[in-house]
Amino acid sequence: MSEIPGAYPLLQDSAPGYAARRGAHAPAGQYSVESSPQNTGKIDSAVFGDGRVVMIEGAASTTTSMQVTSGLDSTSITNPAAFTSFVTTLIEEQSLSSTVAVVAVTQPVGTSPLALQSSGNQVTLSRAADTLNYTLAYRNSGALDFVSSQVTLGANESHNLAYDGSTVLLQIDRGRNGTINETRTLANMVKR
C-alpha cells in the first residue's frame, strides 16, 4: 500500500478463533489486486467502491490478479486457469434494493483473461481465446431469484446477460465485433 499515495490499511478486529481480514483504503482509480494461494490453496479478494463490490474467491494453484476500474463496473481476471474453480460476485446497491450477480466458473482452461462488466441487472462476460464454463445466479434483496444451468463461453465470444426479474436473456456475440449472432433465454433452475 505504501506505493499508492493516499492509501492506508484498514485495521479489523476479529473474534477469537477467526482469522482477521486485511483491508485497505485507496483513492479512486484503476487497480490490480494480486492474490497468491499461500499455503491454503484458496484466494479470497474483494474491492469496495461507492455502491459496488467486486469479489473473487476460489481454489488456485498459482498467483492470479484481478484488475478493476474506478467505478467497479469492469473487471478482468488474469490467468483464470490458475484456479480449479472460482466465483466472482458483483454487487450493486440501488435506491431500494441490492442486486447481486454471481458468476461461478468450473475448471477454467487457458491463460486468456476473463473480462466482466456489470450494470444493474446486466452482466457481460468476454474472453479472447479459450472456452469457459460458468453458471450465473442473481439475488435481489437477499433472496436467490435465478440460477442458470451451465453455459459455455466460446473462444473469442462475448455473452451479454440481462435479468428481468424472472428470466435471463443471453445474447452471444461470436467474434466480439458487436454483432449479436444468437439470442436465447436461460432456464431458471430455482424451484418455486
C-alpha positions as CSV (number, residue, x, y, z in Angstrom):
1,M,0.0,0.0,0.0
2,S,2.9,2.3,0.5
3,E,3.3,2.7,-3.3
4,I,-0.2,4.3,-3.6
5,P,-0.4,7.9,-2.5
6,G,-3.3,8.4,-0.1
7,A,-3.8,4.7,0.6
8,Y,-3.8,3.3,4.1
9,P,-4.6,-0.1,5.8
10,L,-7.9,-0.7,7.4
11,L,-7.5,-2.4,10.7
12,Q,-10.1,-5.0,11.5
13,D,-10.5,-6.8,14.8
14,S,-11.7,-10.4,14.7
15,A,-13.3,-12.7,17.2
16,P,-11.1,-15.2,18.9
17,G,-10.5,-18.2,16.7
18,Y,-11.3,-16.3,13.5
19,A,-8.7,-15.0,11.1
20,A,-8.6,-11.2,10.7
21,R,-9.2,-9.9,7.2
22,R,-6.8,-7.4,5.8
23,G,-8.2,-4.4,4.1
24,A,-7.1,-1.1,2.7
25,H,-8.5,2.2,1.6
26,A,-7.3,3.5,-1.8
27,P,-8.3,6.7,-3.6
28,A,-10.5,6.4,-6.7
29,G,-8.5,4.9,-9.6
30,Q,-7.9,1.7,-11.5
31,Y,-6.2,-1.1,-9.5
32,S,-4.8,-4.6,-9.8
33,V,-5.3,-6.9,-6.9
34,E,-2.8,-9.7,-6.9
35,S,-3.6,-12.8,-4.9
36,S,-1.4,-15.8,-4.0
37,P,-2.9,-19.0,-2.7
38,Q,-0.3,-19.2,0.1
39,N,-0.4,-22.5,1.9
40,T,-4.2,-22.9,1.9
41,G,-4.6,-23.0,-1.9
42,K,-7.5,-20.5,-1.6
43,I,-7.9,-17.0,-2.9
44,D,-10.4,-14.5,-1.4
45,S,-10.2,-10.9,-2.5
46,A,-12.8,-8.1,-2.5
47,V,-12.8,-4.5,-3.8
48,F,-15.3,-2.0,-2.4
49,G,-16.4,1.3,-4.0
50,D,-19.4,3.7,-4.0
51,G,-22.4,1.4,-4.1
52,R,-20.5,-1.5,-5.6
53,V,-18.4,-4.5,-4.5
54,V,-16.4,-7.0,-6.7
55,M,-15.3,-10.2,-5.0
56,I,-13.4,-13.2,-6.3
57,E,-12.9,-16.4,-4.3
58,G,-11.7,-19.9,-5.3
59,A,-9.1,-22.6,-5.2
60,A,-5.9,-21.7,-7.0
61,S,-2.6,-23.2,-7.7
62,T,-0.6,-20.1,-8.6
63,T,-0.8,-16.3,-8.3
64,T,-3.6,-14.5,-10.2
65,S,-4.8,-11.0,-10.3
66,M,-8.0,-9.0,-10.7
67,Q,-8.0,-5.6,-12.4
68,V,-10.9,-3.3,-11.6
69,T,-11.9,0.1,-13.0
70,S,-12.5,3.0,-10.6
71,G,-16.3,2.6,-10.9
72,L,-16.0,-1.2,-10.3
73,D,-18.2,-1.7,-13.4
74,S,-15.5,-3.5,-15.3
75,T,-13.2,-6.3,-14.0
76,S,-10.6,-8.5,-15.6
77,I,-9.3,-11.8,-14.2
78,T,-5.9,-12.7,-15.4
79,N,-4.9,-16.4,-15.9
80,P,-8.2,-18.0,-15.0
81,A,-6.6,-21.4,-15.4
82,A,-4.7,-20.8,-12.1
83,F,-8.0,-21.7,-10.5
84,T,-9.5,-25.1,-10.3
85,S,-12.8,-23.2,-9.8
86,F,-13.8,-19.7,-8.8
87,V,-16.7,-17.4,-8.1
88,T,-16.9,-13.8,-9.0
89,T,-19.6,-11.8,-7.2
90,L,-20.7,-8.4,-8.5
91,I,-22.8,-6.3,-6.1
92,E,-24.6,-3.1,-7.0
93,E,-26.6,-1.1,-4.5
94,Q,-29.7,0.5,-6.0
95,S,-32.1,3.0,-4.4
96,L,-34.4,0.5,-3.0
97,S,-32.5,-2.8,-3.2
98,S,-29.3,-4.6,-3.9
99,T,-28.5,-6.6,-7.0
100,V,-26.0,-9.5,-6.6
101,A,-24.8,-11.3,-9.7
102,V,-22.7,-14.4,-9.1
103,V,-20.6,-16.0,-11.9
104,A,-19.3,-19.4,-10.9
105,V,-16.6,-20.9,-13.1
106,T,-15.6,-24.6,-13.1
107,Q,-12.3,-25.9,-14.4
108,P,-11.2,-22.9,-16.5
109,V,-8.6,-23.6,-19.2
110,G,-6.0,-21.3,-20.9
111,T,-4.4,-18.0,-19.9
112,S,-6.7,-15.6,-21.8
113,P,-8.1,-13.1,-19.3
114,L,-11.8,-13.1,-18.5
115,A,-13.5,-9.7,-18.7
116,L,-16.7,-9.0,-16.8
117,Q,-18.8,-5.8,-16.9
118,S,-21.9,-5.1,-14.9
119,S,-24.6,-2.5,-14.8
120,G,-27.8,-3.1,-12.8
121,N,-29.2,-6.5,-13.8
122,Q,-26.9,-6.8,-16.8
123,V,-23.6,-8.7,-16.9
124,T,-21.2,-9.1,-19.9
125,L,-18.5,-11.8,-20.0
126,S,-15.9,-11.8,-22.7
127,R,-12.7,-13.8,-23.5
128,A,-10.4,-13.5,-26.5
129,A,-9.3,-17.2,-26.5
130,D,-10.1,-20.4,-24.7
131,T,-13.6,-21.6,-23.7
132,L,-15.0,-21.2,-20.2
133,N,-17.9,-23.0,-18.5
134,Y,-20.0,-21.0,-16.0
135,T,-23.3,-20.7,-14.2
136,L,-25.0,-17.4,-13.4
137,A,-27.1,-16.6,-10.3
138,Y,-28.9,-13.5,-9.3
139,R,-30.0,-12.4,-5.8
140,N,-32.2,-9.4,-5.3
141,S,-32.6,-8.0,-1.7
142,G,-31.0,-11.2,-0.4
143,A,-33.4,-13.8,-2.0
144,L,-32.0,-16.2,-4.5
145,D,-34.1,-15.4,-7.6
146,F,-32.3,-17.1,-10.5
147,V,-29.7,-19.8,-11.2
148,S,-28.8,-20.9,-14.7
149,S,-27.6,-24.3,-15.8
150,Q,-24.0,-24.5,-17.1
151,V,-23.3,-22.1,-20.0
152,T,-20.2,-22.3,-22.2
153,L,-18.4,-19.1,-23.3
154,G,-16.7,-20.0,-26.5
155,A,-13.3,-18.7,-27.6
156,N,-13.4,-15.1,-28.9
157,E,-17.0,-14.7,-27.7
158,S,-18.9,-12.2,-25.6
159,H,-22.0,-13.1,-23.6
160,N,-24.5,-10.3,-22.7
161,L,-26.8,-11.5,-19.9
162,A,-29.8,-9.4,-18.9
163,Y,-32.0,-10.4,-16.0
164,D,-35.6,-9.1,-15.9
165,G,-36.6,-10.4,-12.5
166,S,-37.6,-13.9,-13.7
167,T,-35.6,-14.9,-16.7
168,V,-32.2,-14.2,-18.2
169,L,-31.8,-13.3,-21.9
170,L,-28.4,-14.4,-23.3
171,Q,-27.1,-12.6,-26.3
172,I,-24.0,-14.2,-27.9
173,D,-21.5,-12.1,-29.9
174,R,-19.2,-14.5,-31.7
175,G,-16.0,-12.7,-32.8
176,R,-16.6,-9.9,-30.2
177,N,-17.4,-7.5,-33.0
178,G,-20.6,-6.0,-31.6
179,T,-22.9,-8.2,-33.7
180,I,-25.3,-10.5,-31.8
181,N,-25.2,-13.9,-33.6
182,E,-27.6,-15.8,-31.3
183,T,-30.2,-14.9,-28.6
184,R,-31.7,-17.4,-26.2
185,T,-33.5,-17.4,-22.8
186,L,-31.8,-19.3,-20.0
187,A,-33.9,-21.6,-17.9
188,N,-34.2,-20.8,-14.2
189,M,-33.1,-23.8,-12.0
190,V,-34.6,-22.3,-8.9
191,K,-37.7,-24.3,-8.0
192,R,-40.6,-22.2,-6.9
